Structures are given as C-alpha cells and as structure tokens.
Amino acid sequence: MTQAPTETPVLEAKNVVAGYLPGVNILNGCSLVAHTGEIVGIIGPNGAGKSTLLKAMFGLVRVHSGTVTLRDEDITGTRANRLVELGVGFVPQNNNVFPTLSVEENLRMGLFLRPKKLAEQLAKNYELFPVLRDRRNQRAGALSGGERQSLAMARALMMDPSVLLLDEPSAGLSPVRQDETFIRVRRINKISGVSVVMVEQNARRCLQICDRGYVLDQGRDAYTGTGRELANDPKVIQLYLGTLATDVEGQQPA
C-alpha cells in the first residue's frame, strides 16, 4: 500500500451524508481525500452515489452532516460560484457548454471573475487544447462530443483551479474518443499540476490513470487504494469490475 502524503489535502470530504430531498440520503458517510497533484477516481455501480458525492463537494447537493474542506477551509455547503473563486473547478456530465456561443466566448465565460487574466489563460488553454484554438470562432454546439468535452474542461481551467471535479468525462463517447479523454485528463494533470477528482463508469480505464481510487456502493466507501491495487483486488474485480477488469499493464489479473 502506498503511504499517503502528509501535507494538508487539497480537498477532503469526511463522513458526508447528503441527498436531494430532506430525510432521503444518497450518501451515507462518504469520505474522500485528494492531495496536491493527484488524480483520484470514483467508481462503483449505478446509483452508488458517485455523482452525488462530486456535487455535494461542489455545493450542488445539500450536505446533512459531515464536512468538506479545501485545504484548511471548511467549504461545506458553500455556493458553487464562491467555490470557483476559491479554486474548485467542476465539469458536469451534461449541458457543460453554451452551444450558441463560440468556443472562445465559452472560454471567456469561464473567466468572467478575472477578466484581466483573459489573454494569459486563453494562451495557456489553447496550448493544452490545440483543437480549441483551431475552432475558436466555431459555435460550440457544432463541435463533436470529444471537442465539447475538451471545451468544458478548458472553461473550468480558465480560473486556474487547484482541484478539478469531472463527472463522467467519457460518457457518451466512442471507445476511441474515450481513450483520448483519459489521455487528456492525465496530460492536464501533468502539465498544469491541478488535482483531479473524477467520477467514471469506465472503471477499468479510470483505474489505469488514477493515483488512488474509491469504490462507492450504496452511498458508502466500499474499497479504497491505488489504481493498481483496486484493479487487481479480487473482491473489487468480482463485485464491480467483472469482465472489464484488467490491470494497468493490460493483462488479466491473476
């Protein structure tokens, strides 16, 4: 087991109980830690509470008990616009671009709080996403699914966040575009240093790129470990990965 870093986590959820309706909890005591520069994956069956955990950390779902902290600051229940100011980026699974605006207008919308940094952040994100530079005057609604996902990530990165929350970034994409998305996430993490917390249904591929992972089941943490450990854990394979399970080298686990 890899020893956890000792510095203050960039983002931490402790014993979070949360749900969309009073008295109806989707999360039943979830905990998660993301350290500086890490990619953390959240996997599990449908209805396990994966996206709910992400939204609870971003202030979009009411937290009934437990805490969410950004470094040493308690951000439990903080409004999403304030979290963006504090350095938390969020890319939802659906409706994550303004389809009638151009690519560059979408990126400008991502930096409305800091307009003086527009030129600098545009240059930085066009370097990360060359396709967006080529399509900067094109309407976002005319982009392919993979290009729209790139635009959504780039817009969230315009505020130069310390942590980026991604909700199902590969959903609805072809296998080739899914692979490109995972490669892009790893590249963003490596080049920008932003910590990434990613919910994914493509569990096998997620575990291949993440430093650590959490398996959620019925609103609780069922298993946690490094990506390699989870990909090769017989119980995780049997219960959650099934025939999709291969280790990070692409071989079937023993």
N, C-alpha and C positions, 0 to 999 in steps of 0.2 A: 504493500500500500504506500503510495506517495504521501510524504508528510506534507500537511497543509502549510502554506506560507504563514508567517507570524504577524505580518503587518495588518493594519486595520482593513477589513474587507471594503471594497468599493461599494458593494451593495449586499445587504443581508436581510433576509426575512426570517423571523423567529416565531414559530408556533402560530402561524397565521390561520385564523378561522374567518372565512369570508363567504359571501354569497350575494346573489342579486336581489333576493327578497328577504324581508325580516323573518327570522326563525327558520329559514331554509338555507343551510350551509352547503356549499360545493367543496370548500376547503375545510379540512378538519384537523388542523395542526401542522401545516406545511412549514418546513424550514429550508432555506437555501442560502448559500454563501457564494459570492463571486469576488475573486481577488483581482487586483490590477493586472491587465493584460491577458486574462484567461478567456477561453471560450467554454461556457457552461451549457450543456444540453439538457433539456427536459423532455423525457419520452414517457410513454405509457399508453394504455388502451384509450379508446374513445370514451369521453365522459369522465376521465380521471381527474380533471380539474387543471390541466396543463395551461391552457389559455387563460383560465380564470386566475391562476397564480400570477401570470405575467400582468394581467390587467389590474389585479389587486396591488401589485408593486407600483404600477403607474397611476394609481388613484382613480381607476375607472370602475372598480368594484368595491363596495363597502366592506371594510375590514371590521369584523365584530370583536375580535380580540387578537392579541399578538402584535408584533411591531415590524416595521420596515425601516431600515436605516441606510442612509447614503453616507459612507464613511462614518463620522460620529454624529451625524444629524438625523434625528427622528423625522421621517417623512411620511409616516403612516397617515393615510387619508389626505395627503397634500394634493391639491388640484393639479391636473396634468400640465397646464400652461406654466405653473410655477416649477414643476419638476423639469421641464425643458430648460428653463433658466438656470436651474441648479446643475444641469449636465446629464440628464437622463433622456435618451432618445428612444422612440417607440415606433415600430413599423407594424401596423395591423395586417392581418391576412387579406382583408378585402377593403375596397374603397380607399386605397392608400395613395392615390394620386388625384390631382384635379384634371379630369380628362379634357376639358375645354381649353385649358391653358397650355402654353408651350412648355417644353422641357425646362427652359431657363426661367420662365415665370414660376413654375413649380419650385425650382430651387430658390428663387428669391423669396417665395412664401416661407421657406424653411428658415430664413434668416431675418424675418421682419423685426425681431427684437434687437438685432445688432447690425443695422444697415451699413455702418462704417466698415465692416469687415467683408462686404459683399465680394469685391474683386478678389481678395485673398482666398476666400472659401470657395468661390467658383473655380478658381485655378486649381485648388487642391482636389476638388471633387471631379473635375474634368480629367485630372491626372489619374485618379482612381478608376474612373468610368469613362474611358475614351469614347465609347459609343454615344454617350450623352453629349459630348462635345460635338460630335458629328450630327446629332439630331437636335441640337439646342433650340432651333426655331420650329421644330415639328410639334404638332399638337400631341399631348401626352396620350390621349385616347386612341391615337393611331399607332402607338408602339406595340410591339409584341409583348407577350406575357413576361418573358425574361427581362426585356428592356424596361417594362413598367416596374418590375421588382427592383431593378438597379436604380431607377429614378426614386422610388420610395426610400431606399436605403440612403441614397445620396442626399435627399432632402433632410432626412433625420440627422445626417452627419454635418449638415451646414452649420449647426450650432456648436460643433466640436465637442460632442458629449464625452463624458468619461465612461459611460456604460450605454450599450445599445441593446434594446429588447426587441427580438424578432419573433413574430408569431407566424409559424408555418411558412417560412420563406420559399419553400419549394412546392407548395400546394398548387395543384392545377397545371404544373409544367410538365413537359415531356421529359423522359429519362435523361436525354442529353442536356436539356436546359436545367434540370435538377442538379446534375453534376456541376454545371457551370456556376450555379448559385452557391453550392457548397465551397467550391474553389474560391469564389468571390468573397465569401464570408471570411475564409481563412486569410485571404490577401488583405482585406480591410483591417482585420485584427493585427496582422503582422506589420503592415505599413503605418497605420495610424496609432496603434497601441491601445485602441479602445477595447474595453472589456465587452464581451458579447454574451447575452443570455438568450438562448434560442429554444423555442418550442418546436418540435418536429414529429411528424408521423413517420417519416423515413428514418426509423430508429437506427438501422444498420449504418447508413451513411452519416448520420449525425454523430454516432459514437466514434466514427473514424476520424473526425476532425476536432472533436471537443477534448479539452484537457480533463474535464470532470463532467460527470453526468448524474442526473437524478431520475429515478423511475417513480412516477406517481401512480397510485392506484387508490380509487375511492377517496380522493382528496387528501391522501397522506403520502409521505415519503416511504416507498416500499424498499428501495435499494439506492445506494449512492456509492460512487467510486470513480476511478479514472475511466475514460472511454474504453481503454483496452480491458480493464478489469470487468466492466459491465458486459462488454461484447463477448467475453469468454466465461462469464458466470453461468454455470449450468441451470440455476434456478431462473435467472433472467432470460436465458435462451428459451427454456421450456414454457415460461409463463407469458413472455412479452415479445420475444423476437421470432420464435418459430423458425420457419424455413428461410427467413430473411437473414438469419444470424450467420455472419462470417466475421473473423477477426480483422484487425486493421491491416493485416497483410493480404487479405483477400482469400484466406484459406478457411475451410470449415473447421470450427473448433474441435479439439479432441474431446 
